[in-house]
Amino acid sequence: MNTLPDTIALFDLDRTLLAIDADEAWVKFLIEEGALDREKFEPPMHAVSERYQRGEISGLEFCGFYLSTLADQDPRRLDSWRERYLAERIMPAISAAARALVATHCHAGHLVVLTTAASRFLTAQIAAELGIENLIATEGDMKAGRYTGKVEGIPNMREGKIARLDAWLAQRGTTLTRFRESWFYSDSRNDVPLLSRVTNPVAVNPDPTLARLAASKGWPVLQIR
């Protein structure tokens, strides 16, 4: 039986390791491709984003909106769009500083995990590009090989990140408190629940609310845009 490292490093994705939001970039990409109607998706996306920044939207509503872009699409077409989206939108948004930060923990032999509210469909290849083997993401419901546009299980957002992490660690026979050190890097007020659980919370490119909280608690702040 493999022994887990004594340190775990958790990373948020959007505006933390990426300079952009992966979900928003996906919607914009599909609109420009003519695959989504601009009037139908752009105004709601802005509203969802604003409510997310204010911490006012539920995980089901937030994640469900973005998963709705996958609903009933031919899997081969989705894969083709994703390949171009990753090359055109995501790769340029990964900074050398973000890669170096992840590499520091990987080279130290830590258990490195990407934990994101974005869907596994969008983020599995991003995690691989960053050299992160472990991914906890929002899962999209599927029927007959196609996405339904709904969330399967618990959205990996806010307190859901704790529930999903606890379940993921339980499958490996451990808990967060068993690690000697635990790190979590995030930009968002929505990740305060998990930031408050680790021994080393780090605010990365923090939003105003998280920046104020980090200052009051003495949490380190990184700018890696």
MIPARO-844143 format. One record per residue: x, y, z of N, C-alpha, C in turn; residue number from 1; residue in three letters. Coordinates in Angstrom, 2 decimals. Each point is the difference from the previous one (the first is absolute). Layout:
! residues N
NODE        nu        nv        nw       cau       cav       caw        cu        cv        cw     n   res
NODE         X         Y         Z         X         Y         Z         X         Y         Z   NUM   ALA
...
***
This chain:
! residues 225
NODE        nu        nv        nw       cau       cav       caw        cu        cv        cw     n   res
NODE      0.85     -1.19      0.00     -0.85      1.19      0.00      0.88      1.24      0.00     1   MET
NODE     -0.28      0.95     -0.89      0.79      1.21     -0.08     -0.29      0.91      1.19     2   ASN
NODE      1.04      0.62      0.52     -0.14      0.95      1.10     -0.13      1.41     -0.58     3   THR
NODE     -1.01      0.72      0.45     -0.20      1.35     -0.49      1.05      0.93      0.60     4   LEU
NODE      0.36      1.07     -0.70      0.91      1.00      0.56     -0.60      0.63      1.25     5   PRO
NODE      0.84      0.70      0.77     -0.52      0.64      1.22     -0.48      1.43     -0.26     6   ASP
NODE      0.08      0.43     -1.25     -0.43      1.35     -0.37     -0.90     -0.06     -1.22     7   THR
NODE     -1.10      0.74      0.05     -0.91      0.11     -1.14     -0.05      1.45     -0.45     8   ILE
NODE      0.03      0.21     -1.30     -0.09      1.34     -0.58     -1.20      0.05     -0.93     9   ALA
NODE     -0.96      0.82      0.32     -1.24      0.15     -0.75      0.04      1.32     -0.78    10   LEU
NODE     -0.44     -0.05     -1.24      0.00      1.18     -0.85     -1.39      0.23     -0.59    11   PHE
NODE     -0.50      1.22      0.13     -1.13      0.44     -0.81      0.53      0.26     -1.40    12   ASP
NODE     -0.91      0.14     -0.97      0.44      0.20     -1.38     -0.25      1.41     -0.51    13   LEU
NODE     -1.26      0.39     -0.10     -0.36      1.26     -0.65      0.56      1.21      0.75    14   ASP
NODE      0.75      0.83     -0.72      0.61      1.21      0.52      0.97     -0.29      1.14    15   ARG
NODE      0.37     -1.26      0.13      1.05     -0.39      0.95      1.18     -0.53     -0.81    16   THR
NODE     -0.14     -1.19     -0.55      1.02     -0.51     -0.91     -0.22      0.49     -1.43    17   LEU
NODE     -1.23      0.34     -0.31     -0.31      0.62     -1.30     -0.20      1.49      0.20    18   LEU
NODE      0.39      0.78     -0.99     -0.23      1.44      0.05     -1.45      0.35     -0.33    19   ALA
NODE     -0.78     -0.98     -0.44     -1.38      0.20     -0.42     -0.90     -1.00      0.72    20   ILE
NODE     -1.28      0.07     -0.30     -0.97     -0.97      0.49     -0.28     -1.01     -1.11    21   ASP
NODE      0.26     -1.28      0.25     -0.12     -1.03     -1.04     -1.42     -0.11     -0.53    22   ALA
NODE     -1.00      0.09      0.89     -1.40     -0.10     -0.42     -0.39      1.18     -0.88    23   ASP
NODE      0.35      1.21      0.42     -0.35      1.17     -0.78      0.68     -0.04     -1.37    24   GLU
NODE      1.26     -0.42     -0.01      0.73     -0.09     -1.26     -0.65     -1.01     -0.94    25   ALA
NODE     -0.54     -1.09      0.56     -0.68     -1.02     -0.81     -1.27      0.57     -0.63    26   TRP
NODE     -0.80      0.71      0.78     -1.22      0.58     -0.53      0.33      1.01     -1.10    27   VAL
NODE      0.98      0.85      0.23      0.38      1.00     -1.01      0.50     -0.69     -1.28    28   LYS
NODE      0.75     -1.08      0.18      0.50     -0.75     -1.15     -1.16     -0.56     -0.81    29   PHE
NODE     -0.96     -0.61      0.67     -1.14     -0.60     -0.70     -0.87      1.05     -0.67    30   LEU
NODE     -0.14      1.16      0.61     -0.76      1.08     -0.63      0.69      0.44     -1.29    31   ILE
NODE      1.32      0.16      0.06      0.74      0.42     -1.18     -0.02     -1.07     -1.09    32   GLU
NODE     -0.14     -1.27      0.40     -0.12     -1.09     -0.96     -1.39     -0.08     -0.63    33   GLU
NODE     -0.93      0.74      0.57     -1.37     -0.09     -0.48     -0.75     -1.17      0.59    34   GLY
NODE      0.59     -0.66      1.01     -0.63     -1.18      0.60     -1.01      0.38      1.07    35   ALA
NODE      0.13      1.20      0.58     -0.94      0.49      0.98     -0.53      1.35     -0.45    36   LEU
NODE     -1.25      0.26      0.34     -0.61      1.28     -0.33      0.48      1.07      0.98    37   ASP
NODE      0.59      1.07     -0.53      0.57      1.04      0.84     -1.05      0.61      0.95    38   ARG
NODE     -1.17      0.31     -0.53     -1.03      0.65      0.80     -0.52     -0.92      1.11    39   GLU
NODE      0.04     -1.29     -0.26     -0.52     -0.96      0.98      0.99     -0.29      1.11    40   LYS
NODE      1.30      0.02     -0.32      1.00     -0.45      0.97      0.87      1.12      0.59    41   PHE
NODE      0.25      1.08     -0.75      0.94      0.99      0.51     -0.54      0.79      1.19    42   GLU
NODE     -1.22      0.58     -0.09     -0.50      0.72      1.18     -0.13     -0.87      1.25    43   PRO
NODE     -0.55     -1.23     -0.10     -0.04     -0.85      1.19      1.38     -0.32      0.55    44   PRO
NODE      0.98     -0.18     -0.90      1.35     -0.30      0.47      0.55      1.15      0.84    45   MET
NODE     -0.22      1.24     -0.44      0.46      1.15      0.77     -0.68      0.06      1.36    46   HIS
NODE     -1.29     -0.30      0.03     -0.74      0.01      1.26      0.50     -1.08      0.94    47   ALA
NODE      0.24     -1.19     -0.54      0.52     -1.11      0.80      1.38      0.36      0.56    48   VAL
NODE      0.85      0.58     -0.83      1.35      0.37      0.43     -0.04      1.05      1.11    49   SER
NODE     -0.87      1.00     -0.15     -0.09      1.05      1.01     -0.51     -0.56      1.33    50   GLU
NODE     -0.98     -0.88     -0.07     -0.54     -0.59      1.23      1.03     -0.93      0.65    51   ARG
NODE      0.81     -0.68     -0.82      1.07     -0.84      0.54      1.01      0.87      0.75    52   TYR
NODE      0.40      1.12     -0.61      0.98      0.88      0.63     -0.52      0.54      1.32    53   GLN
NODE     -1.33      0.18      0.10     -0.59      0.49      1.25     -0.33     -1.13      0.98    54   ARG
NODE      0.20     -1.24     -0.42     -0.30     -1.15      0.86     -1.48     -0.24      0.19    55   GLY
NODE     -0.81      0.37     -1.02     -1.45     -0.04      0.15     -0.67     -1.12     -0.79    56   GLU
NODE      0.74     -0.81     -0.71     -0.60     -1.02     -0.86      0.28     -1.40      0.55    57   ILE
NODE     -0.96     -0.89     -0.15      0.20     -1.37      0.48      0.91     -0.77     -0.95    58   SER
NODE      0.61     -1.04      0.53      0.86     -0.83     -0.83     -0.76     -0.67     -1.13    59   GLY
NODE     -1.21     -0.47      0.28     -0.80     -0.66     -1.04     -0.33      0.95     -1.13    60   LEU
NODE     -0.37      1.24      0.33     -0.35      0.95     -1.04      1.23      0.41     -0.79    61   GLU
NODE      1.09      0.28      0.71      1.23      0.44     -0.67      0.53     -1.08     -0.94    62   PHE
NODE      0.21     -1.18      0.54      0.57     -1.08     -0.81     -0.98     -0.48     -1.06    63   CYS
NODE     -1.30      0.01      0.33     -1.00     -0.43     -0.96     -0.07      0.90     -1.22    64   GLY
NODE      0.19      1.30      0.20     -0.03      0.92     -1.14      1.09     -0.37     -1.01    65   PHE
NODE      1.22     -0.22      0.48      1.09     -0.30     -0.92     -0.12     -1.40     -0.59    66   TYR
NODE     -0.50     -0.95      0.78     -0.20     -1.34     -0.56     -1.09     -0.01     -1.07    67   LEU
NODE     -0.91      0.96      0.05     -1.06      0.05     -1.01      0.57      0.21     -1.41    68   SER
NODE      1.22      0.52     -0.09      0.61      0.20     -1.33      0.40     -1.33     -0.64    69   THR
NODE      0.06     -1.06      0.80      0.37     -1.32     -0.53     -1.21     -0.84     -0.37    70   LEU
NODE     -1.18      0.46      0.37     -1.20     -0.84     -0.09     -0.30     -0.43     -1.43    71   ALA
NODE     -0.16     -1.31     -0.16     -0.45     -0.62     -1.25      0.93      0.23     -1.19    72   ASP
NODE      1.21      0.44      0.25      0.95      0.20     -1.09      0.65     -1.33     -0.37    73   GLN
NODE      0.30     -0.16     -1.27      0.71     -1.20     -0.46      1.37     -0.06      0.67    74   ASP
NODE      0.35     -1.11      0.63      1.27     -0.09      0.72      1.22      0.30     -0.87    75   PRO
NODE     -0.03     -0.43     -1.25      1.14      0.25     -0.88      0.14      1.49     -0.29    76   ARG
NODE     -1.13      0.68     -0.14      0.06      1.45     -0.23      0.52      0.71      1.24    77   ARG
NODE     -0.47     -0.43      1.17      0.49      0.60      1.24      1.51     -0.18      0.14    78   LEU
NODE      0.49     -1.19     -0.32      1.44     -0.27      0.10      0.79      0.89     -0.96    79   ASP
NODE     -0.54      0.21     -1.19      0.67      0.84     -0.98      0.05      1.46      0.47    80   SER
NODE     -1.14      0.48      0.51     -0.02      1.37      0.53      0.97      0.14      1.16    81   TRP
NODE      0.00     -0.99      0.90      0.86      0.08      1.18      1.47      0.07     -0.39    82   ARG
NODE      0.39     -0.76     -1.00      1.40      0.00     -0.43      0.44      1.40     -0.43    83   GLU
NODE     -0.85      0.68     -0.77      0.34      1.35     -0.44     -0.09      1.00      1.14    84   ARG
NODE     -0.99     -0.17      0.85     -0.16      0.88      1.17      1.24     -0.06      0.89    85   TYR
NODE      0.49     -1.21      0.24      1.19     -0.14      0.84      1.21      0.68     -0.63    86   LEU
NODE      0.16     -0.18     -1.30      1.16      0.58     -0.69     -0.10      1.52     -0.08    87   ALA
NODE     -1.20      0.51     -0.27     -0.16      1.43     -0.26     -0.25      0.84      1.24    88   GLU
NODE     -0.69     -0.57      0.99     -0.40      0.80      1.16      0.74     -0.36      1.28    89   ARG
NODE      0.24     -1.29      0.22      0.56     -0.43      1.28      1.52      0.05      0.03    90   ILE
NODE      0.64     -0.54     -0.98      1.47     -0.04      0.01      0.61      1.39      0.18    91   MET
NODE     -0.49      1.04     -0.70      0.58      1.33      0.21     -0.27      0.58      1.39    92   PRO
NODE     -0.96     -0.59      0.71     -0.40      0.54      1.31      0.72     -0.67      1.17    93   ALA
NODE      0.92     -0.93     -0.31      0.79     -0.66      1.05      1.35      0.68      0.06    94   ILE
NODE      0.28      0.68      1.10      1.25      0.75      0.11      1.14     -0.92      0.44    95   SER
NODE      1.21      0.45     -0.27      1.18     -0.73      0.47      0.02     -0.07      1.52    96   ALA
NODE     -0.49      1.06      0.65     -0.03      0.02      1.47     -0.95     -1.05      0.55    97   ALA
NODE     -1.14     -0.19     -0.68     -0.95     -1.03      0.44      0.60     -1.39     -0.15    98   ALA
NODE      0.65     -0.22     -1.13      0.65     -1.31     -0.21      1.08     -0.24      1.06    99   ARG
NODE      0.76      1.02      0.32      1.08     -0.14      0.98     -0.54     -0.30      1.39   100   ALA
NODE     -1.12      0.64      0.35     -0.60     -0.23      1.31     -0.45     -1.44      0.16   101   LEU
NODE     -0.66     -0.53     -1.02     -0.42     -1.40      0.03      1.22     -0.92      0.05   102   VAL
NODE      0.99      0.30     -0.81      1.21     -0.84     -0.07      0.72     -0.06      1.34   103   ALA
NODE     -0.04      1.09      0.75      0.66      0.02      1.32     -0.57     -1.09      0.89   104   THR
NODE     -1.32     -0.12      0.02     -0.63     -1.02      0.84      0.18     -1.40     -0.58   105   HIS
NODE     -0.07     -0.12     -1.32      0.21     -1.31     -0.62      1.40     -0.52      0.28   106   CYS
NODE      0.99      0.86     -0.17      1.39     -0.41      0.21      0.29     -0.33      1.45   107   HIS
NODE     -0.78      0.60      0.92      0.18     -0.29      1.42     -0.66     -1.31      0.40   108   ALA
NODE     -0.68     -0.64     -0.95     -0.64     -1.29      0.28     -1.33      0.12      0.71   109   GLY
NODE     -0.62      1.18     -0.04     -1.30      0.19      0.65     -1.12     -0.62     -0.83   110   HIS
NODE     -1.11     -0.27      0.65     -1.20     -0.43     -0.69     -0.66      1.26     -0.57   111   LEU
NODE      0.01      0.14     -1.30     -0.48      1.22     -0.65     -1.35     -0.27     -0.66   112   VAL
NODE     -0.95      0.88      0.29     -1.38     -0.19     -0.46     -0.53      1.31     -0.56   113   VAL
NODE     -0.57     -0.07     -1.19     -0.74      1.13     -0.56     -1.46     -0.17      0.38   114   LEU
NODE     -0.57      0.99      0.68     -1.39     -0.07      0.41     -0.74      1.22     -0.54   115   THR
NODE     -0.96     -0.23     -0.89     -0.61      1.09     -0.74     -1.50     -0.18     -0.16   116   THR
NODE     -0.71      1.12     -0.04     -1.44     -0.04     -0.25     -0.31     -0.29     -1.46   117   ALA
NODE      0.96      0.22     -0.87     -0.21     -0.27     -1.42     -0.14     -1.51     -0.24   118   ALA
NODE     -0.53     -0.35     -1.14     -0.30     -1.41     -0.28      1.26     -0.81     -0.30   119   SER
NODE     -0.09     -1.29      0.26      1.09     -0.90     -0.36      0.23      0.02     -1.50   120   ARG
NODE     -1.07      0.14     -0.78      0.14      0.05     -1.45      0.99      1.09     -0.42   121   PHE
NODE     -0.09      1.17      0.61      0.89      1.10     -0.37      1.37     -0.09      0.66   122   LEU
NODE      0.08     -0.59      1.18      1.21      0.17      0.81      0.95     -1.19      0.07   123   THR
NODE     -0.44     -1.18     -0.44      0.89     -1.17      0.11      1.30      0.22     -0.77   124   ALA
NODE     -0.11      0.55     -1.21      1.21      0.22     -0.79      0.80      1.20      0.51   125   GLN
NODE     -0.67      0.96      0.65      0.73      1.12      0.59      0.85     -0.50      1.16   126   ILE
NODE     -0.57     -0.87      0.83      0.75     -0.56      1.11      1.23     -0.74     -0.51   127   ALA
NODE     -0.17     -0.79     -1.06      1.13     -0.74     -0.57      1.06      0.96     -0.53   128   ALA
NODE     -0.43      1.08     -0.63      0.94      0.99     -0.53      0.83      0.63      1.12   129   GLU
NODE     -0.62      0.17      1.16      0.69      0.59      1.14      0.84     -1.02      0.77   130   LEU
NODE     -0.08     -1.26     -0.40      0.76     -1.03      0.69     -0.65     -0.48      1.29   131   GLY
NODE     -1.32      0.20      0.10     -0.74     -0.41      1.20     -0.77     -1.28     -0.31   132   ILE
NODE      0.32     -1.06      0.73     -0.59     -1.31     -0.27     -1.40     -0.15      0.60   133   GLU
NODE     -0.31      0.76      1.04     -1.25     -0.19      0.74     -0.93      1.17     -0.22   134   ASN
NODE     -1.23     -0.30     -0.39     -0.98      1.03     -0.32     -1.32     -0.29      0.71   135   LEU
NODE     -0.51      1.02      0.69     -1.36     -0.03      0.53     -0.73      1.13     -0.69   136   ILE
NODE     -1.01     -0.33     -0.80     -0.72      0.99     -0.80     -1.49     -0.29      0.08   137   ALA
NODE     -0.79      0.97     -0.43     -1.43     -0.24     -0.10     -0.27     -1.02     -1.10   138   THR
NODE     -0.84     -0.96      0.29     -0.28     -1.07     -0.94     -1.31      0.29     -0.74   139   GLU
NODE      0.03     -0.17     -1.32     -1.19      0.19     -0.80     -0.79     -1.29     -0.15   140   GLY
NODE     -1.29      0.09      0.20     -0.88     -1.16     -0.18     -0.05     -0.39     -1.47   141   ASP
NODE      0.01     -1.30     -0.26     -0.05     -0.51     -1.37     -1.08     -1.06     -0.14   142   MET
NODE     -0.62     -0.01     -1.17     -0.95     -1.05     -0.35      0.23     -0.36     -1.45   143   LYS
NODE      0.10     -1.30     -0.26      0.21     -0.51     -1.37      1.22      0.66     -0.65   144   ALA
NODE      1.04      0.23      0.81      1.25      0.52     -0.55      0.03      1.49     -0.26   145   GLY
NODE     -1.06      0.72      0.42     -0.03      1.45     -0.21     -0.28      0.71      1.33   146   ARG
NODE      0.54      1.19      0.11     -0.23      0.79      1.20     -1.44      0.51      0.01   147   TYR
NODE     -0.61     -0.03      1.19     -1.38      0.48      0.15     -0.04      1.49      0.32   148   THR
NODE      1.13      0.57      0.40      0.03      1.40      0.42     -0.24      0.16      1.48   149   GLY
NODE     -0.09     -1.11      0.74     -0.22      0.05      1.45      1.24     -0.49      0.74   150   LYS
NODE      0.06      0.34      1.27      1.11     -0.41      0.87     -0.25     -1.40      0.52   151   VAL
NODE      1.03     -0.81     -0.01     -0.07     -1.32      0.64      0.63      0.11      1.38   152   GLU
NODE     -0.77     -0.31      1.03      0.54      0.04      1.35      0.13      1.42      0.53   153   GLY
NODE      1.00      0.22      0.84      0.20      1.28      0.67      0.87      0.90     -0.87   154   ILE
NODE     -0.43      1.22     -0.30      0.87      0.92     -0.73      1.26      0.28      0.81   155   PRO
NODE      1.13      0.06     -0.67      1.26      0.20      0.72      0.24      1.50      0.20   156   ASN
NODE     -0.83      0.58      0.84      0.04      1.45      0.22     -0.36      0.31      1.44   157   MET
NODE      0.67      1.00      0.57     -0.23      0.48      1.35      0.10     -1.18      0.99   158   ARG
NODE     -1.02     -0.22      0.85      0.09     -1.13      0.96      0.06     -1.33     -0.72   159   GLU
NODE     -0.47     -0.03     -1.25      0.08     -1.23     -0.78      1.42     -0.44     -0.24   160   GLY
NODE      0.94      0.95     -0.03      1.40     -0.38     -0.17      0.50     -0.80      1.20   161   LYS
NODE     -0.51      0.33      1.17      0.39     -0.76      1.20     -0.60     -1.40     -0.05   162   ILE
NODE     -1.29     -0.07     -0.33     -0.66     -1.31     -0.07      0.64     -0.90     -1.03   163   ALA
NODE      0.29      0.56     -1.18      0.61     -0.80     -1.06      1.43     -0.41      0.36   164   ARG
NODE      0.75      0.90      0.63      1.36     -0.34      0.42     -0.02     -1.08      1.08   165   LEU
NODE     -0.89      0.15      0.97     -0.10     -1.00      1.06     -0.31     -1.38     -0.58   166   ASP
NODE     -0.91     -0.05     -0.96     -0.36     -1.28     -0.62      1.17     -0.56     -0.79   167   ALA
NODE      0.70      0.87     -0.72      1.15     -0.43     -0.80      1.10     -0.55      0.89   168   TRP
NODE      0.25      0.66      1.11      1.03     -0.48      0.93     -0.44     -1.28      0.71   169   LEU
NODE     -1.28     -0.11      0.32     -0.51     -1.20      0.66      0.22     -1.23     -0.88   170   ALA
NODE     -0.15      0.18     -1.31      0.25     -1.11     -0.92      1.44     -0.46      0.07   171   GLN
NODE      0.87      0.88      0.45      1.43     -0.33      0.12      0.40     -0.29      1.43   172   ARG
NODE     -1.01     -0.15      0.85      0.24     -0.42      1.38      0.59      1.06      0.90   173   GLY
NODE     -0.29      1.26     -0.28      0.58      1.05      0.83     -0.96      1.17      0.13   174   THR
NODE      0.40      1.01      0.74     -0.77      1.23      0.18      0.95      1.18     -0.10   175   THR
NODE     -0.56      1.18     -0.17      0.83      1.20     -0.13      0.85      0.22      1.25   176   LEU
NODE     -0.56     -0.29      1.17      0.72      0.28      1.25      1.18     -0.95      0.23   177   THR
NODE      0.07     -1.08     -0.75      1.12     -0.93      0.17      1.28      0.48     -0.70   178   ARG
NODE     -0.12      0.99     -0.86      1.20      0.53     -0.65      0.70      0.95      0.96   179   PHE
NODE      1.31     -0.11      0.04      0.79      0.90      0.84     -0.19      1.45     -0.43   180   ARG
NODE     -0.01      0.21     -1.32     -0.25      1.32     -0.55     -1.02     -0.11     -1.13   181   GLU
NODE     -0.84      1.01     -0.09     -0.95      0.08     -1.11     -0.01      1.43     -0.52   182   SER
NODE      0.09      0.11     -1.33      0.02      1.29     -0.67     -1.22      0.12     -0.89   183   TRP
NODE     -0.53      1.20     -0.11     -1.05      0.27     -0.99      0.23      1.39     -0.57   184   PHE
NODE      0.06      0.06     -1.32      0.21      1.26     -0.72     -1.30      0.36     -0.73   185   TYR
NODE     -0.52      1.19      0.26     -1.23      0.43     -0.67     -0.08      1.52     -0.07   186   SER
NODE     -0.81      0.45     -0.97     -0.22      1.43     -0.20     -1.30      0.50      0.60   187   ASP
NODE     -0.90     -0.90      0.40     -1.41      0.36      0.16     -0.54     -0.09      1.42   188   SER
NODE     -0.88      0.94      0.30     -0.75     -0.03      1.25     -0.80     -1.28      0.12   189   ARG
NODE     -0.39     -0.59     -1.13     -0.79     -1.22      0.03      0.78     -1.20      0.52   190   ASN
NODE      1.32      0.13      0.06      0.84     -1.09      0.50      0.43      0.19      1.44   191   ASP
NODE     -0.57      0.99      0.68      0.35      0.23      1.41     -0.27     -1.23      0.87   192   VAL
NODE     -1.10     -0.75     -0.22     -0.21     -1.19      0.84      1.18     -0.97     -0.02   193   PRO
NODE      0.53     -0.29     -1.19      1.14     -0.92     -0.07      1.29      0.68      0.42   194   LEU
NODE      0.18      1.25     -0.35      1.19      0.73      0.45      0.11     -0.02      1.52   195   LEU
NODE     -1.15      0.03      0.67      0.00      0.03      1.47      0.29     -1.36      0.61   196   SER
NODE      0.00     -1.06     -0.80      0.23     -1.36      0.50      1.47     -0.44     -0.08   197   ARG
NODE      0.78      0.66     -0.86      1.37     -0.47     -0.21      0.97      0.71      0.94   198   VAL
NODE      1.20     -0.58      0.14      1.00      0.62      0.87      0.70      1.18     -0.66   199   THR
NODE     -0.01      0.01     -1.35      0.68      1.07     -0.74     -0.90      0.56     -1.10   200   ASN
NODE     -0.93      0.89      0.34     -0.82      0.63     -1.03      0.78      1.11     -0.69   201   PRO
NODE     -0.11      0.07     -1.33      0.71      1.03     -0.76     -0.99      0.66     -0.96   202   VAL
NODE     -0.11      1.31      0.07     -0.86      0.76     -0.91      0.81      0.35     -1.24   203   ALA
NODE     -0.48     -0.43     -1.15      0.70      0.23     -1.27     -0.87      0.92     -0.86   204   VAL
NODE      0.57      1.13     -0.42     -0.78      0.96     -0.79     -1.37      0.22      0.65   205   ASN
NODE     -0.06      0.29      1.31     -1.28     -0.07      0.71     -1.01      1.07     -0.42   206   PRO
NODE     -1.28     -0.40      0.05     -1.06      0.99     -0.18     -0.01      0.90      1.24   207   ASP
NODE     -0.70      1.14     -0.05      0.08      0.95      1.12     -0.37     -0.59      1.35   208   PRO
NODE     -1.04     -0.83      0.04     -0.42     -0.59      1.27      1.07     -0.92      0.56   209   THR
NODE      0.57     -0.86     -0.85      1.04     -0.90      0.46      1.26      0.77      0.38   210   LEU
NODE      0.30      1.07     -0.73      1.18      0.81      0.33     -0.13      0.59      1.40   211   ALA
NODE     -1.18      0.50      0.33     -0.21      0.56      1.35      0.10     -1.07      1.06   212   ARG
NODE     -0.58     -1.17     -0.27      0.06     -1.09      0.97      1.44     -0.46      0.20   213   LEU
NODE      0.75     -0.13     -1.10      1.40     -0.43      0.09      0.81      0.98      0.82   214   ALA
NODE     -0.26      1.29     -0.20      0.73      1.01      0.77     -0.33     -0.09      1.48   215   ALA
NODE     -1.26     -0.24      0.33     -0.41     -0.06      1.40      0.54     -1.25      0.70   216   SER
NODE      0.17     -1.09     -0.76      0.45     -1.26      0.59      1.49     -0.25     -0.19   217   LYS
NODE      0.65      0.87     -0.75      1.42     -0.18     -0.23      0.33     -1.11     -0.99   218   GLY
NODE     -0.97     -0.32     -0.89      0.26     -1.01     -1.02      0.91      0.58     -1.08   219   TRP
NODE      0.92     -0.79     -0.53      0.83      0.49     -1.10     -0.84      0.33     -1.23   220   PRO
NODE      0.47      0.98     -0.75     -0.66      0.41     -1.24      0.99     -0.06     -1.13   221   VAL
NODE     -0.37     -0.69     -1.10      0.85     -0.09     -1.19     -0.70      0.67     -1.17   222   LEU
NODE      0.78      0.67     -0.83     -0.48      0.52     -1.27      0.77     -0.71     -1.11   223   GLN
NODE     -0.70     -0.86     -0.74      0.69     -0.77     -1.04     -0.74      0.11     -1.33   224   ILE
NODE     -0.52      1.16     -0.30     -0.73      0.17     -1.26      0.96     -0.11     -1.16   225   ARG
***
